[in-house]
Amino acid sequence: MGKKRERLEIIYDILSVIRKQRNECKPTHILYKSNLSHQMMNEYLQELIQNGLVVENTIKNSKFYSLTDKGFNFLEKYGQAMEFVKGFGL
């Protein structure tokens, strides 16, 4: 059994999924690609919306999620931090 993901890893995974979908992602795609339960995905998305990292859009009765500038910035800084940590073999 694999290691349990930390909260920041899950957030990074969700934001990465949205970015990889050209910054317009349906909730179902986030659900499958981030490997979360429906309830957990909704909780994380609401937190990300409240903190200004993600916005929810509705187009023709379909929900889509997009990253804000703050969300893109988080992805960049998180990636840099992980490279820094890996540089020390941790």
Summary of the structure (lengths in Angstrom):
residues: 90
radius of gyration: 13.6
end to end distance: 20.5
largest distance: 48.6
contacts: 226
relative contact order: 0.16
helix: 60%
strand: 14%
